[in-house]
Amino acid sequence: MKDKFFKFGSRFVKYLFYFLFLLTFYFAITSPNLILGDNNITGAGTTLYTTFYIIIVIALIVCFFTYQEFADFLRFIFVDRALITSFVILGLAVIFQIIFVLNIHPGIGFDAGALHQAMFNTTDAETKGYYSLNPNNIPIMLLQHQLAVIFHSRSWLFFDIVTMILVDLSAAFNFGSILVIDKDKLPLAVYLHALWLFLFPMIIVPYTDAWVLPLVSLYIFFYCLLHYGKFAWGYKIPIAVLLGMTVIFSYFIKPSSIVGFIAIVLIEFLYLFKVKAGKKNVLNELIFLLIIIIGMVPTYSITNYAIDHQKYMEIDTSRAIPPIHFIGMGVSGDGGYNAKDALMMAKVPNRQAQVDYSKKVLKQRLKKMGPIGCLKFLFKKQSNNTADRTFAWIKEGHFIKGNPNPSSKGFNGKLRNFVYLYGKNLGDFRYVTQVWWVALLAIIFFNWHDNRRIVQLLRLTIIGGFLFLLIFEGGRSRYLIQYLPAFLLLATVSWSNSWRQVRKLFSWIN
């Protein structure tokens, strides 16, 4: 009976994952970001940069399969000397990040702008109103304020540098997880992460999406140490405590980022029903869960007390927007931000009125859609949530402050043309990043025979992220950033099996 429950649960995770992931894979492949030349959908077409990129890639592929000496040379550089080569490329990626941030660090709008505004004015009625309605951003606001005090800087450049460091720390913690799971895959992990860092301009957006990344990667790393680490049982106790603490810190920065921890709990619970799971293993699981909770409870209490009693800004948290508001917003328009709903949250007199209004619009929208319409809407919303590898770059309101039409003069002008709204090469950036996204998703997709615990855990994390964005406010792929560690780690551990599967498919075709 236990084994049947385990098999059912394992299959359910796998089938649900592939149902949702297949949609994402399809949407990514058919994304308008991959349109060559003029692009009437995105408004930013590709240029000769993309043409040269495609020509170079095709030339390398042809030479690899045509000239044995060239193929041997590439294998020697990228396979035989993979560890050295991968870290050289990673170093180049970090250097590029530094150059990018030093040359491009504009003011940012939307929520990131509200955080920065709080560094300068804590008495402004609009700013206080924002944090009263959105108390979930108080922790990162206080953290940024503390960093500004310590380092005596409140500039966008300073916070962009911090964001860059945090993103790179996330990559480092992911490397740690791979070392524990399968150290032979470290070069592959470095290759994948280096390409990601090359194509991740979100390092100039100091907001929760990027700032929570190292915490998500860290608690996954701690889990890997607990489950796969080959050292004395007693040494794992402080790791379990640290795991619990990290999950709580992650929650305060971005509540939805603890989806990965929920997946850990569910997977560990499921594996208790595996036939080979003896009483000793069950007891160990319960003990470590208790230790993790011991790390979580005081961390939450202390942090929450500090936030509730902060003196930096006077805030009326009774005005906090209720969760049902984001569910109601999530079924409007494209499933994302709704300005009318947000305005009503500020207008209504109290929290109960906020809840009543949100329930009302939620019921109205669901009734108007009907069952079939709701399914169609969710189908489209999954595309909006996950297809765009730029992670909704410059799609937020007032994303980059200042002139959105950059000059082409100078080195920084050339760079800005790839990331500014009216930059000549924005379409090139979208195309290249989308190719990377499709490749990453393909690596994950073809690993369908793999049912290892770590694979199922990462699949369940991604499922959780998908479902959360389908239920709550989504509508753009920026919210997917917090789950990137799961995607990157799953691609790394999937590579070998996926490559064998692809070779089998091509062998069958031939």
NORPE-V141034 format. One record per residue. N is the residue number from 1. PHI is phi in whole degrees, -180 to 180 (NA if undefined). BURIAL is # if it has 24 or more other ideal C-beta (glycine too) atoms within 12 Angstrom, else .. Layout:
((N,PHI,BURIAL) (N,PHI,BURIAL))
This chain:
((1,NA,.) (2,-60,.) (3,-66,.) (4,-64,.) (5,-64,.) (6,-61,#) (7,-65,.) (8,-62,.) (9,-62,#) (10,-66,#) (11,-67,.) (12,-61,.) (13,-60,#) (14,-67,#) (15,-68,.) (16,-65,.) (17,-60,#) (18,-71,#) (19,-63,.) (20,-72,#) (21,-71,#) (22,-61,#) (23,-61,#) (24,-61,#) (25,-61,#) (26,-64,.) (27,-64,#) (28,-67,#) (29,-67,.) (30,-95,.) (31,-63,#) (32,-63,#) (33,-62,#) (34,-94,#) (35,-73,.) (36,-92,.) (37,77,.) (38,-61,.) (39,-129,.) (40,-76,.) (41,-84,.) (42,-88,#) (43,83,.) (44,-132,#) (45,-85,#) (46,-83,#) (47,-125,#) (48,-63,.) (49,-60,#) (50,-69,#) (51,-59,.) (52,-63,.) (53,-60,#) (54,-66,.) (55,-61,.) (56,-64,.) (57,-63,.) (58,-64,.) (59,-62,.) (60,-65,.) (61,-65,.) (62,-62,.) (63,-64,.) (64,-63,.) (65,-88,.) (66,-103,.) (67,-110,.) (68,-63,.) (69,-63,.) (70,-66,.) (71,-63,.) (72,-65,.) (73,-65,.) (74,-64,.) (75,-64,.) (76,-63,.) (77,-75,.) (78,-98,.) (79,-115,.) (80,-65,.) (81,-113,.) (82,-60,#) (83,-62,#) (84,-68,.) (85,-61,.) (86,-62,#) (87,-74,.) (88,-64,.) (89,-65,#) (90,-62,#) (91,-61,.) (92,-64,.) (93,-63,#) (94,-66,#) (95,-60,.) (96,-63,#) (97,-58,#) (98,-62,.) (99,-61,.) (100,-61,#) (101,-66,#) (102,-65,.) (103,-95,#) (104,-133,#) (105,-147,#) (106,-74,#) (107,-68,#) (108,-115,#) (109,-91,#) (110,38,#) (111,-67,#) (112,-61,#) (113,-66,#) (114,-66,#) (115,-64,#) (116,-69,#) (117,-61,#) (118,-68,#) (119,-75,#) (120,-114,.) (121,-142,.) (122,-104,.) (123,-108,.) (124,-61,.) (125,-61,.) (126,-66,.) (127,-67,#) (128,-63,#) (129,-64,#) (130,-60,#) (131,-75,#) (132,-67,#) (133,-79,#) (134,-124,#) (135,-66,#) (136,-63,#) (137,-95,#) (138,-65,#) (139,-57,#) (140,-71,#) (141,-62,#) (142,-67,#) (143,-64,#) (144,-65,#) (145,-61,#) (146,-63,.) (147,-65,#) (148,-63,#) (149,-68,.) (150,-65,.) (151,-99,.) (152,55,.) (153,-150,.) (154,-124,#) (155,-76,.) (156,-62,#) (157,-60,#) (158,-60,#) (159,-71,#) (160,-68,#) (161,-64,#) (162,-61,#) (163,-60,#) (164,-59,#) (165,-62,#) (166,-65,#) (167,-63,#) (168,-67,#) (169,-63,#) (170,-59,#) (171,-61,#) (172,-62,#) (173,-66,#) (174,-63,#) (175,-60,#) (176,-61,#) (177,-62,#) (178,-67,#) (179,-59,#) (180,-76,#) (181,-74,#) (182,-161,#) (183,-63,.) (184,-67,.) (185,-92,#) (186,-59,#) (187,-57,#) (188,-62,#) (189,-60,#) (190,-66,#) (191,-57,#) (192,-63,#) (193,-70,#) (194,-62,#) (195,-64,#) (196,-60,#) (197,-66,#) (198,-62,#) (199,-116,#) (200,-132,#) (201,-70,#) (202,-63,#) (203,-67,#) (204,-101,#) (205,-120,#) (206,-75,#) (207,-138,#) (208,-60,#) (209,-55,#) (210,-87,#) (211,-70,#) (212,-86,#) (213,-54,#) (214,-63,#) (215,-71,#) (216,-63,#) (217,-63,#) (218,-70,#) (219,-71,#) (220,-68,#) (221,-62,#) (222,-62,#) (223,-62,#) (224,-61,#) (225,-63,#) (226,-66,#) (227,-88,#) (228,-110,#) (229,-67,.) (230,-102,.) (231,-147,.) (232,-55,.) (233,-56,.) (234,-64,.) (235,-71,.) (236,-81,#) (237,-62,#) (238,-64,.) (239,-66,#) (240,-64,#) (241,-63,#) (242,-64,#) (243,-60,#) (244,-60,#) (245,-64,#) (246,-65,#) (247,-60,#) (248,-67,#) (249,-61,#) (250,-62,#) (251,-61,#) (252,-70,#) (253,-75,#) (254,-153,#) (255,-51,#) (256,-70,#) (257,-75,#) (258,-86,#) (259,-55,#) (260,-62,#) (261,-70,#) (262,-60,#) (263,-63,#) (264,-60,#) (265,-62,#) (266,-67,#) (267,-67,#) (268,-64,#) (269,-63,.) (270,-60,#) (271,-73,#) (272,-67,#) (273,-94,#) (274,-70,#) (275,-55,.) (276,-76,.) (277,-77,.) (278,-84,.) (279,-63,.) (280,-64,.) (281,-65,.) (282,-62,.) (283,-63,.) (284,-61,.) (285,-60,#) (286,-65,.) (287,-65,.) (288,-68,#) (289,-63,#) (290,-63,.) (291,-64,#) (292,-62,#) (293,-63,.) (294,-61,.) (295,-74,#) (296,-78,#) (297,-60,.) (298,-66,.) (299,-63,#) (300,-65,#) (301,-62,.) (302,-66,.) (303,-66,#) (304,-64,.) (305,-63,.) (306,-63,.) (307,-70,#) (308,-64,.) (309,-108,.) (310,-67,#) (311,-112,.) (312,-68,#) (313,-141,#) (314,-79,.) (315,-133,#) (316,-101,.) (317,-72,.) (318,-68,.) (319,-92,#) (320,-56,#) (321,-67,#) (322,-74,#) (323,-56,.) (324,-64,#) (325,-60,#) (326,-74,#) (327,-71,#) (328,-62,#) (329,-65,#) (330,-70,#) (331,-115,#) (332,-117,#) (333,55,.) (334,-98,#) (335,91,#) (336,-114,#) (337,-58,#) (338,-123,#) (339,-62,.) (340,-65,.) (341,-62,#) (342,-63,#) (343,-66,.) (344,-66,#) (345,-64,#) (346,-82,#) (347,-83,.) (348,-65,#) (349,-73,.) (350,-152,.) (351,-64,#) (352,-62,.) (353,-66,.) (354,-62,#) (355,-64,.) (356,-61,.) (357,-63,#) (358,-65,#) (359,-63,.) (360,-62,.) (361,-69,#) (362,-64,#) (363,-63,.) (364,-62,.) (365,-70,#) (366,-66,.) (367,-65,.) (368,-64,.) (369,-70,.) (370,76,.) (371,-58,.) (372,-68,.) (373,-63,.) (374,-65,.) (375,-64,.) (376,-62,.) (377,-63,#) (378,-65,#) (379,-59,#) (380,-69,#) (381,-66,#) (382,-61,#) (383,-65,#) (384,-61,#) (385,-75,#) (386,-131,#) (387,-76,#) (388,-84,#) (389,-72,#) (390,-72,#) (391,56,#) (392,59,#) (393,-59,#) (394,57,#) (395,-97,#) (396,-78,#) (397,-65,.) (398,52,.) (399,-58,#) (400,-110,#) (401,-74,#) (402,95,.) (403,-70,.) (404,-79,.) (405,-107,.) (406,-76,#) (407,-76,.) (408,-95,.) (409,-81,.) (410,77,.) (411,-66,.) (412,-68,.) (413,-64,.) (414,-62,.) (415,-64,#) (416,-62,#) (417,-65,#) (418,-87,#) (419,-129,#) (420,-87,#) (421,-54,#) (422,-108,.) (423,-68,#) (424,-66,#) (425,-113,#) (426,-60,#) (427,-64,#) (428,-65,#) (429,-61,#) (430,-62,#) (431,-65,#) (432,-63,#) (433,-65,#) (434,-68,#) (435,-60,#) (436,-61,#) (437,-64,#) (438,-61,#) (439,-63,#) (440,-63,#) (441,-65,#) (442,-65,#) (443,-59,#) (444,-70,#) (445,-61,#) (446,-78,#) (447,-94,#) (448,-77,#) (449,-88,.) (450,-87,#) (451,-122,#) (452,-62,#) (453,-59,#) (454,-65,#) (455,-67,#) (456,-64,#) (457,-62,#) (458,-69,#) (459,-62,#) (460,-66,#) (461,-61,#) (462,-67,#) (463,-57,#) (464,-58,#) (465,-63,#) (466,-60,#) (467,-65,#) (468,-60,#) (469,-72,#) (470,-73,#) (471,-84,#) (472,-99,#) (473,-58,#) (474,-143,#) (475,83,#) (476,-156,#) (477,-83,#) (478,-59,#) (479,-69,#) (480,-79,#) (481,-57,#) (482,-62,#) (483,-102,#) (484,-58,#) (485,-54,#) (486,-67,#) (487,-63,#) (488,-66,#) (489,-69,#) (490,-65,#) (491,-63,#) (492,-65,#) (493,-75,#) (494,-92,#) (495,-52,#) (496,-60,.) (497,-66,#) (498,-66,#) (499,-64,.) (500,-63,.) (501,-66,.) (502,-64,.) (503,-64,.) (504,-64,.) (505,-63,.) (506,-69,.) (507,-65,.) (508,-66,.) (509,-64,.) (510,-72,.))
